[in-house]
Amino acid sequence: MTNYINIIWPYVENGWRPALEVLILAVVIYYTSRFLRGTRGWPVVIGFVVLLLALALITELLNLQVLRSLLGYGSAFFAFAVLVIFQPELRRLLAELGNLPLFTTAHEQRESIEVIIQTCERLSEVKIGALIAIEQSIQLHEAVESGVPVDCEATPEMLETIFFPNNAIHDGGVIIKGDRIAYAACIFPLTQRQDLNKSLGTRHRAAIGLTEETDAVVVAVSEETGMISHAYKGELTRGVTLEELRAFLTSIIIQSPKSRGGVEWVRTRFVEHHKPRAAVVTKNEPYPAKQ
């Protein structure tokens, strides 16, 4: 047994570094392509990669020394071209990295919560419908069917402008990433549950549907009554006050990421995602009704 270990160990000792490099490159390439897919720069990426592969293949097959030298010398030019061509996408990628909980302070998160609170207060008073999704660890643009890129600072005034009736993008929901409005006029997936109250409209069913598929927090304001509701993990709570909404958002957005460990992450992703969802909770019902 010792002899086998002595024979295998040099290969393991010399091979873990290349394996680690391949793993890191694979992860970087996967998430970069996933980030660029669906953007305006994605066709440019495909054309760029196809061109380089075609030139490299022709160079090797025909043994073209000059072209091989040009490709070698042109690597710096290619890197500069990538920075120029994909400047908007790279800036958005860096902005999203900056909005991760690791780089976001509790003070900034509380400011974002206050923006949502003020928006709901103003819209509820004048009975203007709203649907606001707060993105967490799962990217929401993959769960929605459409959306208009906005990419601006989240303020009560901007959110009021978006949801104002007769506005071109007032229909649908808004996706908030960190302290910025990422998309507007998004169509969220509707829940397929049959046990919900028939009085629930499309806006609230969309709030439940999105939280069934992602870990987002969704806040809805009723256009008919001005009632404020929030949804999380497929559970909709209606008729909440502003203080109750503030406490709920604080508990999910600020406290949960700090106390969530590896076991909790696995439970959230693979266990709770397949558990039966609770029914709608109203302000007068302290517990979810049985299904």
C-alpha positions in Angstrom: 0.0 0.0 0.0 2.8 2.4 0.9 4.4 1.7 -2.5 1.3 2.7 -4.3 1.0 5.9 -2.3 4.7 6.7 -3.1 4.0 6.2 -6.8 0.7 8.2 -6.9 1.8 11.0 -4.6 4.1 12.8 -7.1 1.3 12.9 -9.7 -1.1 14.3 -7.1 1.5 16.8 -5.8 2.3 18.0 -9.3 -1.3 17.9 -10.7 -3.4 19.8 -8.2 -2.2 23.2 -9.3 -3.2 22.7 -13.0 -6.5 21.2 -11.9 -7.1 24.2 -9.7 -6.3 26.6 -12.6 -8.6 24.7 -14.9 -11.4 24.9 -12.3 -10.9 28.6 -11.7 -10.9 29.3 -15.5 -14.0 27.2 -16.0 -15.9 29.0 -13.2 -14.9 32.4 -14.6 -15.8 31.5 -18.2 -19.2 30.0 -17.1 -20.3 33.0 -15.0 -19.0 35.5 -17.5 -21.0 33.8 -20.3 -24.0 33.6 -18.0 -23.8 37.3 -17.2 -23.3 38.3 -20.9 -26.0 36.0 -22.3 -29.0 38.1 -23.3 -27.2 41.4 -23.4 -26.4 43.4 -26.5 -22.7 42.3 -26.2 -23.5 38.6 -26.4 -23.5 38.4 -30.3 -20.2 40.2 -30.3 -18.8 37.6 -27.9 -19.9 34.8 -30.2 -18.4 36.5 -33.3 -15.2 37.4 -31.5 -14.6 33.8 -30.2 -15.5 32.2 -33.6 -13.1 34.6 -35.4 -10.2 33.8 -33.0 -10.8 30.0 -33.2 -11.0 30.1 -37.0 -7.8 32.1 -37.3 -6.0 29.8 -34.8 -7.2 26.7 -36.7 -6.1 28.0 -40.1 -2.8 29.0 -38.6 -2.1 25.5 -37.2 -3.4 23.6 -40.2 -1.4 25.6 -42.8 1.5 26.4 -40.6 1.3 30.2 -41.3 4.2 31.6 -39.3 3.4 35.3 -40.0 -0.2 34.9 -38.9 0.8 33.0 -35.8 3.2 35.9 -34.9 0.5 38.4 -35.5 -1.9 36.5 -33.2 0.7 36.4 -30.5 1.6 40.1 -30.8 -2.1 41.0 -31.0 -3.0 39.5 -27.6 -2.6 42.9 -25.9 -4.7 44.5 -28.7 -7.4 41.9 -28.2 -7.5 42.6 -24.4 -7.9 46.3 -25.1 -10.6 45.7 -27.6 -12.5 43.6 -25.1 -12.4 46.5 -22.6 -13.7 48.9 -25.2 -16.4 46.8 -26.7 -17.8 45.4 -23.4 -17.3 48.6 -21.4 -21.0 48.8 -20.4 -21.3 45.2 -19.5 -18.1 45.3 -17.5 -19.2 48.4 -15.6 -22.6 46.7 -14.8 -20.7 43.6 -13.6 -18.5 45.6 -11.3 -21.6 47.5 -10.1 -23.4 44.2 -9.3 -20.3 43.0 -7.4 -20.4 46.1 -5.4 -24.0 45.5 -4.5 -23.3 42.1 -3.0 -24.1 41.8 0.7 -20.3 41.3 1.3 -19.6 44.8 0.2 -22.9 46.4 1.4 -23.1 47.9 4.8 -26.2 47.6 7.1 -26.6 51.4 6.8 -26.9 51.2 3.0 -29.3 48.3 3.3 -31.5 50.3 5.7 -31.5 53.2 3.4 -32.8 51.0 0.6 -35.5 49.6 2.9 -36.6 53.2 3.7 -36.9 54.0 0.0 -39.3 51.1 -0.4 -41.2 52.1 2.8 -41.6 55.7 1.6 -42.7 54.6 -1.9 -45.4 52.2 -0.5 -46.6 55.0 1.9 -47.0 57.5 -1.0 -48.6 55.0 -3.4 -50.9 53.6 -0.8 -52.3 57.0 0.0 -53.3 57.7 -3.6 -54.1 54.0 -4.4 -51.6 53.5 -7.2 -50.7 49.8 -7.8 -47.1 48.7 -7.4 -45.1 45.5 -7.5 -41.5 45.7 -6.3 -39.1 42.7 -6.2 -35.9 42.9 -4.1 -33.3 40.6 -5.6 -31.1 38.6 -3.2 -28.8 35.7 -4.1 -30.8 34.4 -7.1 -30.7 36.6 -10.2 -34.3 37.6 -11.1 -33.8 38.5 -14.8 -33.8 34.8 -15.6 -37.2 34.3 -13.9 -39.0 37.1 -15.7 -40.3 37.0 -19.2 -39.5 40.6 -20.1 -38.3 43.9 -18.7 -37.0 47.3 -19.6 -33.5 48.0 -18.4 -33.4 51.1 -16.2 -30.2 51.0 -14.1 -30.7 54.1 -12.0 -30.6 54.9 -8.3 -33.7 53.7 -6.4 -35.5 56.7 -5.0 -39.2 57.1 -4.0 -39.6 59.7 -6.7 -38.3 57.4 -9.4 -40.4 54.5 -8.3 -43.5 56.8 -8.2 -42.7 57.9 -11.7 -42.5 54.3 -12.9 -45.8 53.2 -11.4 -47.7 56.4 -12.2 -50.8 55.4 -14.3 -50.5 55.9 -18.1 -46.7 55.7 -17.9 -45.3 53.6 -20.7 -43.6 51.2 -18.2 -46.1 51.3 -15.3 -47.5 47.8 -16.0 -45.6 44.9 -14.5 -43.0 44.8 -11.7 -39.8 46.5 -10.8 -36.6 44.6 -9.9 -34.3 46.3 -7.3 -30.7 45.2 -7.0 -29.0 46.7 -3.9 -29.7 50.5 -4.1 -30.5 50.6 -7.8 -33.6 49.9 -10.0 -32.4 47.3 -12.5 -35.5 46.6 -14.6 -39.1 47.8 -14.9 -42.2 46.5 -16.6 -41.3 43.0 -15.8 -43.8 40.1 -16.1 -43.4 37.9 -13.1 -44.5 34.2 -13.3 -47.9 33.6 -11.8 -48.5 31.0 -9.1 -50.3 27.9 -10.2 -51.8 27.2 -6.8 -55.5 26.5 -6.7 -56.1 27.1 -3.0 -55.8 30.9 -3.1 -58.6 33.3 -2.4 -60.5 34.1 -5.6 -60.2 37.8 -4.8 -56.5 37.9 -5.3 -55.6 39.7 -8.5 -52.8 39.2 -11.0 -50.4 41.5 -9.1 -50.5 39.4 -5.9 -50.5 36.1 -7.7 -47.3 37.3 -9.5 -45.8 38.2 -6.2 -46.4 34.7 -4.9 -45.2 33.1 -8.1 -41.9 34.9 -8.2 -41.1 34.1 -4.5 -42.0 30.4 -5.2 -39.2 30.2 -7.8 -36.6 32.5 -6.2 -35.5 33.9 -2.9 -36.7 37.4 -3.7 -38.8 39.5 -1.4 -41.8 41.1 -3.2 -43.8 44.1 -2.0 -47.2 44.9 -3.6 -49.5 47.8 -3.3 -53.2 47.2 -4.2 -54.6 49.6 -6.8 -58.2 49.1 -5.6 -57.7 49.4 -1.8 -54.2 50.8 -1.3 -53.5 47.8 0.9 -49.8 46.9 1.3 -48.7 43.3 1.1 -45.4 41.4 1.1 -44.5 37.9 -0.2 -41.5 35.6 0.6 -41.0 31.9 -0.1 -44.4 31.6 -1.6 -46.3 33.1 1.4 -48.2 36.3 0.9 -49.1 38.5 3.9 -51.7 41.2 3.2 -52.8 44.3 5.0 -49.5 45.1 6.8 -48.7 48.5 8.3 -45.6 50.4 7.4 -43.9 49.5 10.6 -44.7 45.8 10.0 -43.3 46.0 6.5 -40.1 47.7 7.8 -39.6 45.0 10.4 -40.2 42.3 7.9 -37.8 43.7 5.3 -35.2 44.3 8.0 -35.4 40.7 9.2 -34.9 39.3 5.7 -32.5 41.7 4.0 -30.2 42.7 6.9 -30.3 40.0 9.6 -30.7 36.8 7.5 -27.6 37.1 5.3 -25.4 37.5 8.4 -26.8 34.5 10.2 -27.2 32.2 7.2 -24.6 29.4 7.2 -23.9 26.5 4.8 -26.5 24.2 6.3 -29.1 27.0 6.0 -28.1 27.7 2.4 -28.5 24.0 1.5 -31.9 23.8 3.3 -33.2 26.9 1.5 -32.1 25.8 -1.9 -32.9 22.1 -1.9 -35.4 21.4 0.9 -37.7 24.4 1.4 -37.9 24.9 -2.4 -39.9 21.7 -2.7 -42.0 22.0 0.5 -45.7 22.8 0.2 -46.3 26.6 0.3 -48.3 28.2 3.0 -51.6 29.8 2.1 -52.2 33.6 2.1 -52.0 35.3 5.5 -53.9 38.4 6.3 -53.4 40.9 9.1 -56.3 39.2 11.0 -54.9 35.7 10.6 -51.8 35.1 12.7 -51.2 31.7 11.2 -51.3 30.4 7.6 -54.5 28.5 6.8 -54.2 24.8 6.1 -54.1 23.8 2.5 
